[in-house]
């Protein structure tokens, strides 16, 4: 797998990439930041919870291997 930061990972998910510009913080990791457009889209059903959990799992796996 290619090296990436948690902020970059969301760019590999087209449905997340579509709302990234609406996040309050430019370096949002979409995990715990307030006013996160990705988390809001998940809550509203515009982004699949399964896809969001896949995203979180990839970040977790990456953190555990570093």
HTML snippet that shows the backbone in 3Dmol.js (N, CA, C, O; Angstrom):
<script src="https://3Dmol.org/build/3Dmol-min.js"></script>
<div id="view" style="width:600px;height:400px;position:relative"></div>
<script>
const pdb = `
ATOM      1  N   UNK A   1       0.841  -1.180   0.000  1.00  0.00           N
ATOM      2  CA  UNK A   1       0.000   0.000   0.000  1.00  0.00           C
ATOM      3  C   UNK A   1       0.888   1.246   0.000  1.00  0.00           C
ATOM      4  O   UNK A   1       1.977   1.247   0.574  1.00  0.00           O
ATOM      5  N   UNK A   2       0.425   2.262  -0.625  1.00  0.00           N
ATOM      6  CA  UNK A   2       1.147   3.521  -0.724  1.00  0.00           C
ATOM      7  C   UNK A   2       1.057   4.274   0.598  1.00  0.00           C
ATOM      8  O   UNK A   2       0.038   4.214   1.286  1.00  0.00           O
ATOM      9  N   UNK A   3       2.128   4.981   0.951  1.00  0.00           N
ATOM     10  CA  UNK A   3       2.094   5.799   2.170  1.00  0.00           C
ATOM     11  C   UNK A   3       1.101   6.940   2.002  1.00  0.00           C
ATOM     12  O   UNK A   3       1.034   7.572   0.948  1.00  0.00           O
ATOM     13  N   UNK A   4       0.331   7.193   3.057  1.00  0.00           N
ATOM     14  CA  UNK A   4      -0.647   8.276   3.046  1.00  0.00           C
ATOM     15  C   UNK A   4      -0.917   8.688   4.471  1.00  0.00           C
ATOM     16  O   UNK A   4      -0.688   7.923   5.407  1.00  0.00           O
ATOM     17  N   UNK A   5      -1.400   9.888   4.628  1.00  0.00           N
ATOM     18  CA  UNK A   5      -1.799  10.367   5.949  1.00  0.00           C
ATOM     19  C   UNK A   5      -3.295  10.097   6.117  1.00  0.00           C
ATOM     20  O   UNK A   5      -3.995   9.876   5.129  1.00  0.00           O
ATOM     21  N   UNK A   6      -3.786  10.113   7.344  1.00  0.00           N
ATOM     22  CA  UNK A   6      -5.238   9.951   7.535  1.00  0.00           C
ATOM     23  C   UNK A   6      -6.049  11.006   6.771  1.00  0.00           C
ATOM     24  O   UNK A   6      -7.145  10.720   6.291  1.00  0.00           O
ATOM     25  N   UNK A   7      -5.513  12.212   6.662  1.00  0.00           N
ATOM     26  CA  UNK A   7      -6.220  13.258   5.922  1.00  0.00           C
ATOM     27  C   UNK A   7      -6.298  12.927   4.434  1.00  0.00           C
ATOM     28  O   UNK A   7      -7.274  13.287   3.776  1.00  0.00           O
ATOM     29  N   UNK A   8      -5.293  12.253   3.899  1.00  0.00           N
ATOM     30  CA  UNK A   8      -5.275  11.896   2.479  1.00  0.00           C
ATOM     31  C   UNK A   8      -6.141  10.685   2.165  1.00  0.00           C
ATOM     32  O   UNK A   8      -6.671  10.577   1.060  1.00  0.00           O
ATOM     33  N   UNK A   9      -6.291   9.785   3.107  1.00  0.00           N
ATOM     34  CA  UNK A   9      -7.051   8.552   2.869  1.00  0.00           C
ATOM     35  C   UNK A   9      -8.460   8.830   2.373  1.00  0.00           C
ATOM     36  O   UNK A   9      -8.947   8.126   1.489  1.00  0.00           O
ATOM     37  N   UNK A  10      -9.111   9.817   2.909  1.00  0.00           N
ATOM     38  CA  UNK A  10     -10.494  10.105   2.513  1.00  0.00           C
ATOM     39  C   UNK A  10     -10.611  10.447   1.029  1.00  0.00           C
ATOM     40  O   UNK A  10     -11.691  10.317   0.453  1.00  0.00           O
ATOM     41  N   UNK A  11      -9.535  10.876   0.412  1.00  0.00           N
ATOM     42  CA  UNK A  11      -9.551  11.202  -1.016  1.00  0.00           C
ATOM     43  C   UNK A  11      -9.717   9.950  -1.884  1.00  0.00           C
ATOM     44  O   UNK A  11     -10.077  10.050  -3.057  1.00  0.00           O
ATOM     45  N   UNK A  12      -9.454   8.774  -1.308  1.00  0.00           N
ATOM     46  CA  UNK A  12      -9.613   7.514  -2.031  1.00  0.00           C
ATOM     47  C   UNK A  12     -11.045   6.992  -1.973  1.00  0.00           C
ATOM     48  O   UNK A  12     -11.366   5.983  -2.601  1.00  0.00           O
ATOM     49  N   UNK A  13     -11.906   7.677  -1.221  1.00  0.00           N
ATOM     50  CA  UNK A  13     -13.317   7.323  -1.111  1.00  0.00           C
ATOM     51  C   UNK A  13     -14.112   8.412  -1.835  1.00  0.00           C
ATOM     52  O   UNK A  13     -14.293   9.502  -1.292  1.00  0.00           O
ATOM     53  N   UNK A  14     -14.590   8.133  -3.058  1.00  0.00           N
ATOM     54  CA  UNK A  14     -15.258   9.176  -3.857  1.00  0.00           C
ATOM     55  C   UNK A  14     -16.411   9.863  -3.133  1.00  0.00           C
ATOM     56  O   UNK A  14     -16.593  11.073  -3.271  1.00  0.00           O
ATOM     57  N   UNK A  15     -17.182   9.115  -2.371  1.00  0.00           N
ATOM     58  CA  UNK A  15     -18.321   9.714  -1.676  1.00  0.00           C
ATOM     59  C   UNK A  15     -17.860  10.670  -0.574  1.00  0.00           C
ATOM     60  O   UNK A  15     -18.556  11.636  -0.261  1.00  0.00           O
ATOM     61  N   UNK A  16     -16.712  10.410   0.006  1.00  0.00           N
ATOM     62  CA  UNK A  16     -16.158  11.326   1.005  1.00  0.00           C
ATOM     63  C   UNK A  16     -15.529  12.529   0.319  1.00  0.00           C
ATOM     64  O   UNK A  16     -15.696  13.665   0.763  1.00  0.00           O
ATOM     65  N   UNK A  17     -14.812  12.275  -0.758  1.00  0.00           N
ATOM     66  CA  UNK A  17     -14.150  13.354  -1.492  1.00  0.00           C
ATOM     67  C   UNK A  17     -15.154  14.428  -1.918  1.00  0.00           C
ATOM     68  O   UNK A  17     -14.820  15.610  -2.003  1.00  0.00           O
ATOM     69  N   UNK A  18     -16.387  13.996  -2.184  1.00  0.00           N
ATOM     70  CA  UNK A  18     -17.419  14.937  -2.639  1.00  0.00           C
ATOM     71  C   UNK A  18     -17.827  15.951  -1.572  1.00  0.00           C
ATOM     72  O   UNK A  18     -18.360  17.009  -1.907  1.00  0.00           O
ATOM     73  N   UNK A  19     -17.590  15.650  -0.301  1.00  0.00           N
ATOM     74  CA  UNK A  19     -18.014  16.566   0.770  1.00  0.00           C
ATOM     75  C   UNK A  19     -16.857  17.143   1.580  1.00  0.00           C
ATOM     76  O   UNK A  19     -17.087  17.942   2.488  1.00  0.00           O
ATOM     77  N   UNK A  20     -15.633  16.763   1.277  1.00  0.00           N
ATOM     78  CA  UNK A  20     -14.473  17.211   2.058  1.00  0.00           C
ATOM     79  C   UNK A  20     -14.380  18.725   2.188  1.00  0.00           C
ATOM     80  O   UNK A  20     -14.001  19.243   3.239  1.00  0.00           O
ATOM     81  N   UNK A  21     -14.724  19.424   1.128  1.00  0.00           N
ATOM     82  CA  UNK A  21     -14.613  20.884   1.138  1.00  0.00           C
ATOM     83  C   UNK A  21     -15.561  21.537   2.153  1.00  0.00           C
ATOM     84  O   UNK A  21     -15.422  22.721   2.460  1.00  0.00           O
ATOM     85  N   UNK A  22     -16.519  20.767   2.669  1.00  0.00           N
ATOM     86  CA  UNK A  22     -17.472  21.306   3.643  1.00  0.00           C
ATOM     87  C   UNK A  22     -17.035  21.090   5.096  1.00  0.00           C
ATOM     88  O   UNK A  22     -17.692  21.574   6.017  1.00  0.00           O
ATOM     89  N   UNK A  23     -15.928  20.364   5.303  1.00  0.00           N
ATOM     90  CA  UNK A  23     -15.441  20.163   6.675  1.00  0.00           C
ATOM     91  C   UNK A  23     -14.930  21.497   7.224  1.00  0.00           C
ATOM     92  O   UNK A  23     -14.363  22.308   6.492  1.00  0.00           O
ATOM     93  N   UNK A  24     -15.137  21.701   8.497  1.00  0.00           N
ATOM     94  CA  UNK A  24     -14.726  22.945   9.144  1.00  0.00           C
ATOM     95  C   UNK A  24     -13.205  23.102   9.146  1.00  0.00           C
ATOM     96  O   UNK A  24     -12.691  24.205   8.959  1.00  0.00           O
ATOM     97  N   UNK A  25     -12.489  21.997   9.357  1.00  0.00           N
ATOM     98  CA  UNK A  25     -11.032  22.036   9.422  1.00  0.00           C
ATOM     99  C   UNK A  25     -10.428  21.415   8.170  1.00  0.00           C
ATOM    100  O   UNK A  25     -10.859  20.347   7.736  1.00  0.00           O
ATOM    101  N   UNK A  26      -9.438  22.075   7.589  1.00  0.00           N
ATOM    102  CA  UNK A  26      -8.801  21.592   6.368  1.00  0.00           C
ATOM    103  C   UNK A  26      -8.063  20.273   6.587  1.00  0.00           C
ATOM    104  O   UNK A  26      -7.939  19.478   5.655  1.00  0.00           O
ATOM    105  N   UNK A  27      -7.575  20.029   7.793  1.00  0.00           N
ATOM    106  CA  UNK A  27      -6.835  18.803   8.083  1.00  0.00           C
ATOM    107  C   UNK A  27      -7.699  17.772   8.811  1.00  0.00           C
ATOM    108  O   UNK A  27      -7.178  16.952   9.566  1.00  0.00           O
ATOM    109  N   UNK A  28      -8.981  17.807   8.594  1.00  0.00           N
ATOM    110  CA  UNK A  28      -9.937  16.917   9.253  1.00  0.00           C
ATOM    111  C   UNK A  28      -9.624  15.457   8.933  1.00  0.00           C
ATOM    112  O   UNK A  28      -9.379  15.103   7.779  1.00  0.00           O
ATOM    113  N   UNK A  29      -9.634  14.617   9.962  1.00  0.00           N
ATOM    114  CA  UNK A  29      -9.439  13.173   9.762  1.00  0.00           C
ATOM    115  C   UNK A  29     -10.787  12.445   9.748  1.00  0.00           C
ATOM    116  O   UNK A  29     -10.834  11.235   9.526  1.00  0.00           O
ATOM    117  N   UNK A  30     -11.866  13.167   9.980  1.00  0.00           N
ATOM    118  CA  UNK A  30     -13.227  12.644   9.921  1.00  0.00           C
ATOM    119  C   UNK A  30     -13.488  11.588  10.999  1.00  0.00           C
ATOM    120  O   UNK A  30     -14.282  10.666  10.812  1.00  0.00           O
ATOM    121  N   UNK A  31     -12.804  11.748  12.118  1.00  0.00           N
ATOM    122  CA  UNK A  31     -13.008  10.816  13.235  1.00  0.00           C
ATOM    123  C   UNK A  31     -13.620  11.514  14.434  1.00  0.00           C
ATOM    124  O   UNK A  31     -14.609  11.026  14.982  1.00  0.00           O
ATOM    125  N   UNK A  32     -13.065  12.642  14.861  1.00  0.00           N
ATOM    126  CA  UNK A  32     -13.525  13.262  16.112  1.00  0.00           C
ATOM    127  C   UNK A  32     -13.648  14.778  16.035  1.00  0.00           C
ATOM    128  O   UNK A  32     -14.004  15.423  17.021  1.00  0.00           O
ATOM    129  N   UNK A  33     -13.360  15.341  14.887  1.00  0.00           N
ATOM    130  CA  UNK A  33     -13.402  16.796  14.762  1.00  0.00           C
ATOM    131  C   UNK A  33     -14.845  17.305  14.698  1.00  0.00           C
ATOM    132  O   UNK A  33     -15.713  16.655  14.115  1.00  0.00           O
ATOM    133  N   UNK A  34     -15.094  18.467  15.296  1.00  0.00           N
ATOM    134  CA  UNK A  34     -16.430  19.060  15.197  1.00  0.00           C
ATOM    135  C   UNK A  34     -16.677  19.600  13.791  1.00  0.00           C
ATOM    136  O   UNK A  34     -15.738  19.925  13.063  1.00  0.00           O
ATOM    137  N   UNK A  35     -17.930  19.686  13.428  1.00  0.00           N
ATOM    138  CA  UNK A  35     -18.362  20.234  12.138  1.00  0.00           C
ATOM    139  C   UNK A  35     -17.732  19.503  10.958  1.00  0.00           C
ATOM    140  O   UNK A  35     -17.330  20.122   9.973  1.00  0.00           O
ATOM    141  N   UNK A  36     -17.651  18.183  11.070  1.00  0.00           N
ATOM    142  CA  UNK A  36     -17.090  17.347  10.005  1.00  0.00           C
ATOM    143  C   UNK A  36     -18.200  16.993   9.016  1.00  0.00           C
ATOM    144  O   UNK A  36     -19.216  16.409   9.392  1.00  0.00           O
ATOM    145  N   UNK A  37     -17.997  17.347   7.766  1.00  0.00           N
ATOM    146  CA  UNK A  37     -18.997  17.088   6.727  1.00  0.00           C
ATOM    147  C   UNK A  37     -19.139  15.598   6.426  1.00  0.00           C
ATOM    148  O   UNK A  37     -20.226  15.137   6.076  1.00  0.00           O
ATOM    149  N   UNK A  38     -18.056  14.847   6.560  1.00  0.00           N
ATOM    150  CA  UNK A  38     -18.114  13.407   6.305  1.00  0.00           C
ATOM    151  C   UNK A  38     -18.977  12.734   7.369  1.00  0.00           C
ATOM    152  O   UNK A  38     -19.869  11.953   7.039  1.00  0.00           O
ATOM    153  N   UNK A  39     -18.719  13.030   8.640  1.00  0.00           N
ATOM    154  CA  UNK A  39     -19.532  12.430   9.703  1.00  0.00           C
ATOM    155  C   UNK A  39     -20.997  12.834   9.561  1.00  0.00           C
ATOM    156  O   UNK A  39     -21.890  12.019   9.791  1.00  0.00           O
ATOM    157  N   UNK A  40     -21.244  14.075   9.186  1.00  0.00           N
ATOM    158  CA  UNK A  40     -22.626  14.532   8.983  1.00  0.00           C
ATOM    159  C   UNK A  40     -23.276  13.762   7.840  1.00  0.00           C
ATOM    160  O   UNK A  40     -24.442  13.381   7.936  1.00  0.00           O
ATOM    161  N   UNK A  41     -22.533  13.530   6.760  1.00  0.00           N
ATOM    162  CA  UNK A  41     -23.074  12.794   5.614  1.00  0.00           C
ATOM    163  C   UNK A  41     -23.374  11.342   5.987  1.00  0.00           C
ATOM    164  O   UNK A  41     -24.332  10.758   5.480  1.00  0.00           O
ATOM    165  N   UNK A  42     -22.571  10.761   6.861  1.00  0.00           N
ATOM    166  CA  UNK A  42     -22.839   9.398   7.339  1.00  0.00           C
ATOM    167  C   UNK A  42     -24.127   9.399   8.157  1.00  0.00           C
ATOM    168  O   UNK A  42     -24.989   8.543   7.959  1.00  0.00           O
ATOM    169  N   UNK A  43     -24.259  10.347   9.068  1.00  0.00           N
ATOM    170  CA  UNK A  43     -25.458  10.440   9.907  1.00  0.00           C
ATOM    171  C   UNK A  43     -26.718  10.670   9.083  1.00  0.00           C
ATOM    172  O   UNK A  43     -27.795  10.199   9.447  1.00  0.00           O
ATOM    173  N   UNK A  44     -26.586  11.394   7.972  1.00  0.00           N
ATOM    174  CA  UNK A  44     -27.734  11.690   7.101  1.00  0.00           C
ATOM    175  C   UNK A  44     -27.996  10.582   6.083  1.00  0.00           C
ATOM    176  O   UNK A  44     -28.972  10.651   5.336  1.00  0.00           O
ATOM    177  N   UNK A  45     -27.137   9.561   6.045  1.00  0.00           N
ATOM    178  CA  UNK A  45     -27.321   8.448   5.120  1.00  0.00           C
ATOM    179  C   UNK A  45     -26.789   8.703   3.713  1.00  0.00           C
ATOM    180  O   UNK A  45     -27.039   7.911   2.805  1.00  0.00           O
ATOM    181  N   UNK A  46     -26.060   9.797   3.527  1.00  0.00           N
ATOM    182  CA  UNK A  46     -25.506  10.103   2.204  1.00  0.00           C
ATOM    183  C   UNK A  46     -24.206   9.352   1.954  1.00  0.00           C
ATOM    184  O   UNK A  46     -23.801   9.172   0.805  1.00  0.00           O
ATOM    185  N   UNK A  47     -23.552   8.914   3.023  1.00  0.00           N
ATOM    186  CA  UNK A  47     -22.372   8.050   2.947  1.00  0.00           C
ATOM    187  C   UNK A  47     -22.707   6.803   3.752  1.00  0.00           C
ATOM    188  O   UNK A  47     -23.193   6.885   4.879  1.00  0.00           O
ATOM    189  N   UNK A  48     -22.442   5.661   3.161  1.00  0.00           N
ATOM    190  CA  UNK A  48     -22.723   4.373   3.793  1.00  0.00           C
ATOM    191  C   UNK A  48     -21.931   4.229   5.094  1.00  0.00           C
ATOM    192  O   UNK A  48     -20.738   4.528   5.140  1.00  0.00           O
ATOM    193  N   UNK A  49     -22.606   3.768   6.146  1.00  0.00           N
ATOM    194  CA  UNK A  49     -21.915   3.512   7.410  1.00  0.00           C
ATOM    195  C   UNK A  49     -20.833   2.458   7.226  1.00  0.00           C
ATOM    196  O   UNK A  49     -19.769   2.536   7.839  1.00  0.00           O
ATOM    197  N   UNK A  50     -21.109   1.477   6.381  1.00  0.00           N
ATOM    198  CA  UNK A  50     -20.131   0.416   6.126  1.00  0.00           C
ATOM    199  C   UNK A  50     -18.854   0.993   5.502  1.00  0.00           C
ATOM    200  O   UNK A  50     -17.746   0.641   5.907  1.00  0.00           O
ATOM    201  N   UNK A  51     -19.016   1.869   4.526  1.00  0.00           N
ATOM    202  CA  UNK A  51     -17.847   2.495   3.895  1.00  0.00           C
ATOM    203  C   UNK A  51     -17.088   3.354   4.906  1.00  0.00           C
ATOM    204  O   UNK A  51     -15.857   3.350   4.928  1.00  0.00           O
ATOM    205  N   UNK A  52     -17.820   4.087   5.739  1.00  0.00           N
ATOM    206  CA  UNK A  52     -17.175   4.918   6.749  1.00  0.00           C
ATOM    207  C   UNK A  52     -16.399   4.048   7.735  1.00  0.00           C
ATOM    208  O   UNK A  52     -15.280   4.393   8.113  1.00  0.00           O
ATOM    209  N   UNK A  53     -16.974   2.936   8.149  1.00  0.00           N
ATOM    210  CA  UNK A  53     -16.277   2.033   9.073  1.00  0.00           C
ATOM    211  C   UNK A  53     -15.061   1.401   8.403  1.00  0.00           C
ATOM    212  O   UNK A  53     -14.048   1.166   9.062  1.00  0.00           O
ATOM    213  N   UNK A  54     -15.147   1.123   7.101  1.00  0.00           N
ATOM    214  CA  UNK A  54     -13.976   0.634   6.371  1.00  0.00           C
ATOM    215  C   UNK A  54     -12.859   1.676   6.416  1.00  0.00           C
ATOM    216  O   UNK A  54     -11.694   1.343   6.639  1.00  0.00           O
ATOM    217  N   UNK A  55     -13.221   2.911   6.205  1.00  0.00           N
ATOM    218  CA  UNK A  55     -12.270   4.024   6.285  1.00  0.00           C
ATOM    219  C   UNK A  55     -11.609   4.068   7.663  1.00  0.00           C
ATOM    220  O   UNK A  55     -10.386   4.162   7.762  1.00  0.00           O
ATOM    221  N   UNK A  56     -12.416   4.000   8.726  1.00  0.00           N
ATOM    222  CA  UNK A  56     -11.877   4.034  10.086  1.00  0.00           C
ATOM    223  C   UNK A  56     -10.968   2.840  10.352  1.00  0.00           C
ATOM    224  O   UNK A  56      -9.933   2.981  11.004  1.00  0.00           O
ATOM    225  N   UNK A  57     -11.347   1.666   9.852  1.00  0.00           N
ATOM    226  CA  UNK A  57     -10.529   0.459  10.045  1.00  0.00           C
ATOM    227  C   UNK A  57      -9.181   0.583   9.350  1.00  0.00           C
ATOM    228  O   UNK A  57      -8.167   0.138   9.888  1.00  0.00           O
ATOM    229  N   UNK A  58      -9.155   1.177   8.170  1.00  0.00           N
ATOM    230  CA  UNK A  58      -7.890   1.367   7.465  1.00  0.00           C
ATOM    231  C   UNK A  58      -6.984   2.296   8.268  1.00  0.00           C
ATOM    232  O   UNK A  58      -5.788   2.037   8.404  1.00  0.00           O
ATOM    233  N   UNK A  59      -7.547   3.363   8.793  1.00  0.00           N
ATOM    234  CA  UNK A  59      -6.749   4.281   9.614  1.00  0.00           C
ATOM    235  C   UNK A  59      -6.216   3.543  10.838  1.00  0.00           C
ATOM    236  O   UNK A  59      -5.039   3.666  11.177  1.00  0.00           O
ATOM    237  N   UNK A  60      -7.069   2.787  11.489  1.00  0.00           N
ATOM    238  CA  UNK A  60      -6.654   2.039  12.692  1.00  0.00           C
ATOM    239  C   UNK A  60      -5.547   1.039  12.358  1.00  0.00           C
ATOM    240  O   UNK A  60      -4.550   0.943  13.073  1.00  0.00           O
ATOM    241  N   UNK A  61      -5.729   0.303  11.276  1.00  0.00           N
ATOM    242  CA  UNK A  61      -4.713  -0.673  10.854  1.00  0.00           C
ATOM    243  C   UNK A  61      -3.386   0.018  10.548  1.00  0.00           C
ATOM    244  O   UNK A  61      -2.319  -0.486  10.899  1.00  0.00           O
ATOM    245  N   UNK A  62      -3.463   1.154   9.903  1.00  0.00           N
ATOM    246  CA  UNK A  62      -2.255   1.911   9.569  1.00  0.00           C
ATOM    247  C   UNK A  62      -1.555   2.399  10.827  1.00  0.00           C
ATOM    248  O   UNK A  62      -0.329   2.334  10.922  1.00  0.00           O
ATOM    249  N   UNK A  63      -2.320   2.883  11.787  1.00  0.00           N
ATOM    250  CA  UNK A  63      -1.751   3.351  13.055  1.00  0.00           C
ATOM    251  C   UNK A  63      -1.095   2.221  13.820  1.00  0.00           C
ATOM    252  O   UNK A  63      -0.085   2.426  14.493  1.00  0.00           O
ATOM    253  N   UNK A  64      -1.661   1.029  13.723  1.00  0.00           N
ATOM    254  CA  UNK A  64      -1.112  -0.122  14.458  1.00  0.00           C
ATOM    255  C   UNK A  64       0.152  -0.684  13.831  1.00  0.00           C
ATOM    256  O   UNK A  64       0.912  -1.383  14.502  1.00  0.00           O
ATOM    257  N   UNK A  65       0.392  -0.396  12.569  1.00  0.00           N
ATOM    258  CA  UNK A  65       1.585  -0.931  11.898  1.00  0.00           C
ATOM    259  C   UNK A  65       2.725   0.081  11.854  1.00  0.00           C
ATOM    260  O   UNK A  65       3.809  -0.233  11.363  1.00  0.00           O
ATOM    261  N   UNK A  66       2.502   1.265  12.350  1.00  0.00           N
ATOM    262  CA  UNK A  66       3.563   2.276  12.325  1.00  0.00           C
ATOM    263  C   UNK A  66       4.357   2.252  13.593  1.00  0.00           C
ATOM    264  O   UNK A  66       5.294   3.035  13.750  1.00  0.00           O
TER     265      UNK A  66
END
`;
const viewer = $3Dmol.createViewer("view");
viewer.addModel(pdb, "pdb");
viewer.setStyle({}, {cartoon: {color: "spectrum"}});
viewer.zoomTo();
viewer.render();
</script>
